[in-house]
């Protein structure tokens, strides 16, 4: 992510990356600005509904990898 442009500051203090398509064991390293980060596996439900007939059950959850980092005004470089 490129560095901040302009004079306004972001109200967002944390950025959460959600990676999908592979498992945590396949992720060798995850670095932000050359600093190793700890990622975790989560189950995320992508679709929610207020109607029981629209509940997809266990097929509605997907395993993803999440890592949260501090938002910054300077450039954020992510390597994995």
N, CA, C and O atoms as a Tinker XYZ file with bonds, in Angstrom:
   320  protein
     1  N      0.852000   -1.152000    0.000000    73     2
     2  CA     0.000000    0.000000    0.000000    64     1     3
     3  C      0.903000    1.220000    0.000000    63     2     4     5
     4  O      1.867000    1.304000    0.760000    81     3
     5  N      0.575000    2.143000   -0.851000    73     3     6
     6  CA     1.403000    3.335000   -0.983000    64     5     7
     7  C      1.261000    4.252000    0.228000    63     6     8     9
     8  O      0.312000    4.140000    1.003000    81     7
     9  N      2.218000    5.151000    0.372000    73     7    10
    10  CA     2.169000    6.064000    1.506000    64     9    11
    11  C      1.011000    7.042000    1.370000    63    10    12    13
    12  O      0.473000    7.246000    0.282000    81    11
    13  N      0.651000    7.626000    2.469000    73    11    14
    14  CA    -0.481000    8.545000    2.555000    64    13    15
    15  C     -0.232000    9.770000    1.678000    63    14    16    17
    16  O      0.881000   10.289000    1.598000    81    15
    17  N     -1.297000   10.209000    1.031000    73    15    18
    18  CA    -1.239000   11.457000    0.267000    64    17    19
    19  C     -2.194000   12.445000    0.919000    63    18    20    21
    20  O     -3.256000   12.054000    1.402000    81    19
    21  N     -1.830000   13.700000    0.938000    73    19    22
    22  CA    -2.709000   14.715000    1.505000    64    21    23
    23  C     -2.488000   14.892000    2.991000    63    22    24    25
    24  O     -1.629000   14.248000    3.593000    81    23
    25  N     -3.284000   15.786000    3.574000    73    23    26
    26  CA    -3.096000   16.158000    4.959000    64    25    27
    27  C     -4.023000   15.491000    5.953000    63    26    28    29
    28  O     -3.841000   15.641000    7.161000    81    27
    29  N     -5.020000   14.754000    5.467000    73    27    30
    30  CA    -5.952000   14.112000    6.394000    64    29    31
    31  C     -5.378000   12.821000    6.952000    63    30    32    33
    32  O     -4.700000   12.079000    6.241000    81    31
    33  N     -5.643000   12.557000    8.207000    73    31    34
    34  CA    -5.214000   11.312000    8.834000    64    33    35
    35  C     -6.347000   10.303000    8.791000    63    34    36    37
    36  O     -7.520000   10.661000    8.900000    81    35
    37  N     -5.984000    9.038000    8.630000    73    35    38
    38  CA    -6.983000    7.972000    8.603000    64    37    39
    39  C     -7.528000    7.726000   10.002000    63    38    40    41
    40  O     -6.786000    7.792000   10.982000    81    39
    41  N     -8.814000    7.445000   10.097000    73    39    42
    42  CA    -9.387000    7.079000   11.392000    64    41    43
    43  C     -9.180000    5.595000   11.684000    63    42    44    45
    44  O     -9.448000    5.136000   12.794000    81    43
    45  N     -8.709000    4.852000   10.697000    73    43    46
    46  CA    -8.487000    3.420000   10.862000    64    45    47
    47  C     -7.089000    3.179000   11.416000    63    46    48    49
    48  O     -6.098000    3.599000   10.819000    81    47
    49  N     -7.010000    2.509000   12.545000    73    47    50
    50  CA    -5.734000    2.277000   13.224000    64    49    51
    51  C     -5.140000    0.914000   12.900000    63    50    52    53
    52  O     -3.936000    0.707000   13.049000    81    51
    53  N     -5.987000   -0.022000   12.455000    73    51    54
    54  CA    -5.553000   -1.390000   12.176000    64    53    55
    55  C     -6.036000   -1.811000   10.797000    63    54    56    57
    56  O     -7.152000   -1.487000   10.389000    81    55
    57  N     -5.181000   -2.539000   10.084000    73    55    58
    58  CA    -5.538000   -3.137000    8.805000    64    57    59
    59  C     -5.485000   -4.645000    8.990000    63    58    60    61
    60  O     -4.471000   -5.176000    9.442000    81    59
    61  N     -6.555000   -5.337000    8.650000    73    59    62
    62  CA    -6.578000   -6.795000    8.741000    64    61    63
    63  C     -6.549000   -7.383000    7.338000    63    62    64    65
    64  O     -7.423000   -7.107000    6.517000    81    63
    65  N     -5.529000   -8.197000    7.076000    73    63    66
    66  CA    -5.419000   -8.884000    5.797000    64    65    67
    67  C     -6.112000  -10.229000    5.914000    63    66    68    69
    68  O     -5.901000  -10.958000    6.883000    81    67
    69  N     -6.930000  -10.556000    4.940000    73    67    70
    70  CA    -7.607000  -11.845000    4.897000    64    69    71
    71  C     -7.145000  -12.537000    3.621000    63    70    72    73
    72  O     -7.489000  -12.116000    2.517000    81    71
    73  N     -6.363000  -13.598000    3.780000    73    71    74
    74  CA    -5.816000  -14.351000    2.654000    64    73    75
    75  C     -6.566000  -15.669000    2.530000    63    74    76    77
    76  O     -6.894000  -16.294000    3.538000    81    75
    77  N     -6.836000  -16.089000    1.317000    73    75    78
    78  CA    -7.555000  -17.344000    1.124000    64    77    79
    79  C     -6.945000  -18.119000   -0.039000    63    78    80    81
    80  O     -6.201000  -17.568000   -0.850000    81    79
    81  N     -7.264000  -19.375000   -0.102000    73    79    82
    82  CA    -6.780000  -20.207000   -1.194000    64    81    83
    83  C     -5.631000  -21.123000   -0.808000    63    82    84    85
    84  O     -5.197000  -21.940000   -1.620000    81    83
    85  N     -5.139000  -21.005000    0.396000    73    83    86
    86  CA    -4.097000  -21.893000    0.905000    64    85    87
    87  C     -4.206000  -21.967000    2.413000    63    86    88    89
    88  O     -4.960000  -21.209000    3.025000    81    87
    89  N     -3.459000  -22.874000    3.012000    73    87    90
    90  CA    -3.539000  -23.077000    4.458000    64    89    91
    91  C     -2.377000  -22.396000    5.165000    63    90    92    93
    92  O     -1.403000  -21.977000    4.539000    81    91
    93  N     -2.499000  -22.297000    6.459000    73    91    94
    94  CA    -1.453000  -21.679000    7.271000    64    93    95
    95  C     -0.148000  -22.470000    7.170000    63    94    96    97
    96  O      0.933000  -21.881000    7.196000    81    95
    97  N     -0.236000  -23.786000    7.055000    73    95    98
    98  CA     0.978000  -24.601000    6.950000    64    97    99
    99  C      1.693000  -24.368000    5.613000    63    98   100   101
   100  O      2.900000  -24.591000    5.519000    81    99
   101  N      0.974000  -23.928000    4.590000    73    99   102
   102  CA     1.586000  -23.616000    3.301000    64   101   103
   103  C      2.235000  -22.228000    3.281000    63   102   104   105
   104  O      3.035000  -21.923000    2.395000    81   103
   105  N      1.890000  -21.408000    4.246000    73   103   106
   106  CA     2.439000  -20.059000    4.338000    64   105   107
   107  C      3.779000  -20.130000    5.050000    63   106   108   109
   108  O      3.829000  -20.311000    6.266000    81   107
   109  N      4.859000  -19.989000    4.304000    73   107   110
   110  CA     6.195000  -20.097000    4.882000    64   109   111
   111  C      6.491000  -18.917000    5.794000    63   110   112   113
   112  O      6.823000  -19.096000    6.966000    81   111
   113  N      6.369000  -17.734000    5.261000    73   111   114
   114  CA     6.619000  -16.517000    6.038000    64   113   115
   115  C      5.624000  -15.451000    5.607000    63   114   116   117
   116  O      5.107000  -15.482000    4.491000    81   115
   117  N      5.368000  -14.534000    6.481000    73   115   118
   118  CA     4.553000  -13.361000    6.173000    64   117   119
   119  C      5.259000  -12.173000    6.813000    63   118   120   121
   120  O      5.401000  -12.106000    8.034000    81   119
   121  N      5.694000  -11.251000    5.993000    73   119   122
   122  CA     6.430000  -10.095000    6.498000    64   121   123
   123  C      5.739000   -8.813000    6.074000    63   122   124   125
   124  O      5.231000   -8.705000    4.958000    81   123
   125  N      5.725000   -7.841000    6.979000    73   123   126
   126  CA     5.238000   -6.497000    6.688000    64   125   127
   127  C      6.405000   -5.553000    6.937000    63   126   128   129
   128  O      6.918000   -5.454000    8.052000    81   127
   129  N      6.815000   -4.860000    5.877000    73   127   130
   130  CA     7.986000   -3.978000    5.947000    64   129   131
   131  C      9.192000   -4.719000    6.531000    63   130   132   133
   132  O      9.898000   -4.198000    7.395000    81   131
   133  N      9.412000   -5.933000    6.046000    73   131   134
   134  CA    10.539000   -6.809000    6.423000    64   133   135
   135  C     10.481000   -7.305000    7.863000    63   134   136   137
   136  O     11.466000   -7.853000    8.358000    81   135
   137  N      9.360000   -7.128000    8.544000    73   135   138
   138  CA     9.210000   -7.612000    9.923000    64   137   139
   139  C      8.278000   -8.829000    9.914000    63   138   140   141
   140  O      7.138000   -8.718000    9.463000    81   139
   141  N      8.740000   -9.991000   10.405000    73   139   142
   142  CA     7.884000  -11.184000   10.428000    64   141   143
   143  C      6.611000  -10.946000   11.236000    63   142   144   145
   144  O      6.635000  -10.297000   12.282000    81   143
   145  N      5.505000  -11.479000   10.734000    73   143   146
   146  CA     4.205000  -11.339000   11.383000    64   145   147
   147  C      3.653000  -12.719000   11.718000    63   146   148   149
   148  O      3.991000  -13.709000   11.071000    81   147
   149  N      2.812000  -12.771000   12.722000    73   147   150
   150  CA     2.140000  -14.011000   13.090000    64   149   151
   151  C      0.728000  -13.992000   12.525000    63   150   152   153
   152  O     -0.064000  -13.093000   12.807000    81   151
   153  N      0.439000  -14.994000   11.728000    73   151   154
   154  CA    -0.888000  -15.115000   11.126000    64   153   155
   155  C     -1.655000  -16.217000   11.837000    63   154   156   157
   156  O     -1.065000  -17.065000   12.507000    81   155
   157  N     -2.974000  -16.198000   11.688000    73   155   158
   158  CA    -3.803000  -17.242000   12.294000    64   157   159
   159  C     -4.864000  -17.695000   11.305000    63   158   160   161
   160  O     -5.277000  -16.943000   10.423000    81   159
   161  N     -5.296000  -18.941000   11.470000    73   159   162
   162  CA    -6.384000  -19.478000   10.647000    64   161   163
   163  C     -7.709000  -19.175000   11.319000    63   162   164   165
   164  O     -7.857000  -19.330000   12.531000    81   163
   165  N     -8.659000  -18.747000   10.529000    73   163   166
   166  CA    -9.993000  -18.419000   11.023000    64   165   167
   167  C    -11.031000  -19.042000   10.105000    63   166   168   169
   168  O    -10.766000  -19.294000    8.930000    81   167
   169  N    -12.201000  -19.284000   10.647000    73   167   170
   170  CA   -13.348000  -19.678000    9.837000    64   169   171
   171  C    -14.236000  -18.456000    9.691000    63   170   172   173
   172  O    -14.693000  -17.886000   10.681000    81   171
   173  N    -14.476000  -18.057000    8.447000    73   171   174
   174  CA   -15.284000  -16.872000    8.178000    64   173   175
   175  C    -16.552000  -17.284000    7.443000    63   174   176   177
   176  O    -16.530000  -18.097000    6.519000    81   175
   177  N    -17.641000  -16.703000    7.879000    73   175   178
   178  CA   -18.914000  -16.928000    7.204000    64   177   179
   179  C    -19.131000  -15.765000    6.248000    63   178   180   181
   180  O    -19.271000  -14.619000    6.676000    81   179
   181  N    -19.158000  -16.060000    4.961000    73   179   182
   182  CA   -19.240000  -15.017000    3.963000    64   181   183
   183  C    -20.659000  -14.503000    3.734000    63   182   184   185
   184  O    -20.855000  -13.333000    3.407000    81   183
   185  N    -21.632000  -15.367000    3.905000    73   183   186
   186  CA   -23.003000  -14.973000    3.637000    64   185   187
   187  C    -23.838000  -15.143000    4.901000    63   186   188   189
   188  O    -23.801000  -16.196000    5.536000    81   187
   189  N    -24.568000  -14.137000    5.254000    73   187   190
   190  CA   -25.484000  -14.238000    6.382000    64   189   191
   191  C    -26.871000  -13.824000    5.912000    63   190   192   193
   192  O    -27.023000  -13.016000    4.996000    81   191
   193  N    -27.856000  -14.385000    6.547000    73   191   194
   194  CA   -29.231000  -14.090000    6.166000    64   193   195
   195  C    -30.107000  -14.113000    7.413000    63   194   196   197
   196  O    -29.811000  -14.810000    8.384000    81   195
   197  N    -31.159000  -13.361000    7.372000    73   195   198
   198  CA   -32.130000  -13.361000    8.456000    64   197   199
   199  C    -33.216000  -14.413000    8.222000    63   198   200   201
   200  O    -34.119000  -14.584000    9.040000    81   199
   201  N    -33.110000  -15.112000    7.094000    73   199   202
   202  CA   -34.116000  -16.104000    6.736000    64   201   203
   203  C    -33.541000  -17.507000    6.880000    63   202   204   205
   204  O    -32.469000  -17.797000    6.349000    81   203
   205  N    -34.247000  -18.375000    7.593000    73   203   206
   206  CA   -33.748000  -19.736000    7.835000    64   205   207
   207  C    -33.565000  -20.519000    6.544000    63   206   208   209
   208  O    -32.650000  -21.336000    6.445000    81   207
   209  N    -34.424000  -20.283000    5.547000    73   207   210
   210  CA   -34.322000  -21.056000    4.309000    64   209   211
   211  C    -33.063000  -20.684000    3.508000    63   210   212   213
   212  O    -32.680000  -21.413000    2.593000    81   211
   213  N    -32.430000  -19.580000    3.838000    73   211   214
   214  CA   -31.231000  -19.139000    3.123000    64   213   215
   215  C    -29.944000  -19.511000    3.859000    63   214   216   217
   216  O    -28.866000  -19.059000    3.473000    81   215
   217  N    -30.039000  -20.318000    4.902000    73   215   218
   218  CA   -28.858000  -20.733000    5.648000    64   217   219
   219  C    -28.138000  -21.832000    4.871000    63   218   220   221
   220  O    -28.731000  -22.865000    4.561000    81   219
   221  N    -26.866000  -21.612000    4.557000    73   219   222
   222  CA   -26.105000  -22.585000    3.781000    64   221   223
   223  C    -25.414000  -23.619000    4.653000    63   222   224   225
   224  O    -24.739000  -24.511000    4.139000    81   223
   225  N    -25.571000  -23.511000    5.947000    73   223   226
   226  CA   -25.010000  -24.495000    6.866000    64   225   227
   227  C    -23.499000  -24.495000    6.852000    63   226   228   229
   228  O    -22.879000  -23.441000    6.706000    81   227
   229  N    -22.885000  -25.685000    7.003000    73   227   230
   230  CA   -21.420000  -25.751000    7.116000    64   229   231
   231  C    -20.700000  -25.329000    5.832000    63   230   232   233
   232  O    -19.509000  -25.019000    5.872000    81   231
   233  N    -21.402000  -25.311000    4.693000    73   231   234
   234  CA   -20.768000  -24.931000    3.434000    64   233   235
   235  C    -20.580000  -23.413000    3.328000    63   234   236   237
   236  O    -19.915000  -22.920000    2.417000    81   235
   237  N    -21.168000  -22.695000    4.261000    73   235   238
   238  CA   -21.103000  -21.245000    4.250000    64   237   239
   239  C    -19.811000  -20.721000    4.895000    63   238   240   241
   240  O    -19.488000  -19.542000    4.748000    81   239
   241  N    -19.077000  -21.573000    5.601000    73   239   242
   242  CA   -17.856000  -21.165000    6.286000    64   241   243
   243  C    -16.641000  -21.550000    5.447000    63   242   244   245
   244  O    -16.596000  -22.636000    4.870000    81   243
   245  N    -15.659000  -20.656000    5.383000    73   243   246
   246  CA   -14.423000  -20.927000    4.668000    64   245   247
   247  C    -13.252000  -20.621000    5.581000    63   246   248   249
   248  O    -13.295000  -19.687000    6.382000    81   247
   249  N    -12.193000  -21.431000    5.448000    73   247   250
   250  CA   -10.970000  -21.208000    6.219000    64   249   251
   251  C    -10.139000  -20.154000    5.512000    63   250   252   253
   252  O     -9.895000  -20.242000    4.309000    81   251
   253  N     -9.713000  -19.168000    6.264000    73   251   254
   254  CA    -8.867000  -18.106000    5.727000    64   253   255
   255  C     -7.709000  -17.864000    6.685000    63   254   256   257
   256  O     -7.716000  -18.340000    7.820000    81   255
   257  N     -6.730000  -17.131000    6.220000    73   255   258
   258  CA    -5.597000  -16.735000    7.045000    64   257   259
   259  C     -5.728000  -15.245000    7.303000    63   258   260   261
   260  O     -5.924000  -14.459000    6.377000    81   259
   261  N     -5.618000  -14.862000    8.572000    73   259   262
   262  CA    -5.745000  -13.456000    8.943000    64   261   263
   263  C     -4.487000  -12.971000    9.644000    63   262   264   265
   264  O     -3.854000  -13.703000   10.405000    81   263
   265  N     -4.145000  -11.738000    9.374000    73   263   266
   266  CA    -3.093000  -11.048000   10.119000    64   265   267
   267  C     -3.502000   -9.587000   10.209000    63   266   268   269
   268  O     -3.933000   -8.991000    9.222000    81   267
   269  N     -3.366000   -9.017000   11.394000    73   267   270
   270  CA    -3.695000   -7.612000   11.608000    64   269   271
   271  C     -2.404000   -6.832000   11.825000    63   270   272   273
   272  O     -1.513000   -7.259000   12.560000    81   271
   273  N     -2.330000   -5.681000   11.167000    73   271   274
   274  CA    -1.153000   -4.833000   11.277000    64   273   275
   275  C     -1.594000   -3.402000   11.598000    63   274   276   277
   276  O     -2.741000   -3.021000   11.365000    81   275
   277  N     -0.674000   -2.641000   12.125000    73   275   278
   278  CA    -0.972000   -1.255000   12.455000    64   277   279
   279  C     -0.973000   -0.432000   11.167000    63   278   280   281
   280  O     -0.051000   -0.535000   10.358000    81   279
   281  N     -2.000000    0.377000   10.986000    73   279   282
   282  CA    -2.062000    1.281000    9.847000    64   281   283
   283  C     -0.995000    2.360000   10.022000    63   282   284   285
   284  O     -0.708000    2.779000   11.144000    81   283
   285  N     -0.418000    2.799000    8.930000    73   283   286
   286  CA     0.650000    3.791000    9.006000    64   285   287
   287  C      0.533000    4.762000    7.839000    63   286   288   289
   288  O     -0.095000    4.457000    6.825000    81   287
   289  N      1.137000    5.925000    7.990000    73   287   290
   290  CA     1.135000    6.925000    6.934000    64   289   291
   291  C      2.140000    6.585000    5.827000    63   290   292   293
   292  O      1.980000    7.003000    4.680000    81   291
   293  N      3.173000    5.823000    6.188000    73   291   294
   294  CA     4.193000    5.464000    5.202000    64   293   295
   295  C      3.782000    4.210000    4.444000    63   294   296   297
   296  O      2.774000    3.581000    4.766000    81   295
   297  N      4.560000    3.857000    3.450000    73   295   298
   298  CA     4.278000    2.709000    2.580000    64   297   299
   299  C      4.286000    1.411000    3.398000    63   298   300   301
   300  O      5.135000    1.232000    4.271000    81   299
   301  N      3.357000    0.523000    3.121000    73   299   302
   302  CA     3.281000   -0.786000    3.772000    64   301   303
   303  C      3.535000   -1.844000    2.693000    63   302   304   305
   304  O      2.779000   -1.956000    1.727000    81   303
   305  N      4.609000   -2.615000    2.875000    73   303   306
   306  CA     4.993000   -3.643000    1.905000    64   305   307
   307  C      4.782000   -5.008000    2.551000    63   306   308   309
   308  O      5.282000   -5.272000    3.644000    81   307
   309  N      4.039000   -5.871000    1.866000    73   307   310
   310  CA     3.694000   -7.194000    2.388000    64   309   311
   311  C      4.325000   -8.262000    1.501000    63   310   312   313
   312  O      4.171000   -8.238000    0.279000    81   311
   313  N      5.032000   -9.194000    2.121000    73   311   314
   314  CA     5.650000  -10.331000    1.418000    64   313   315
   315  C      5.191000  -11.625000    2.058000    63   314   316   317
   316  O      5.087000  -11.716000    3.282000    81   315
   317  N      4.914000  -12.630000    1.232000    73   315   318
   318  CA     4.641000  -13.977000    1.734000    64   317   319
   319  C      5.151000  -14.999000    0.781000    63   318   320
   320  O      5.015000  -16.197000    1.029000    81   319
